[in-house]
Amino acid sequence: MYPVFKLTCLDTSIAIKPVFDGLSRVVITSGTSSPLDMYFKKLEFETAVQ
């Protein structure tokens, strides 16, 4: 049996930023992403409403 190597993306901004870069407006809602300020900074968002 071969060993298994698994990767987990803990920083979702790495995967989602290229998608958001092509959009002018994004609505983000979550009951579990806390603190939200961290995600806004990583995605380089200007927040309109929190």
Protein Blocks (a to p, Z undefined) as FASTA:
>chain_A
ZZddddddfblmlmmmmmmmmpcbdcdddfkbccfklmmmmnopacfbZZ
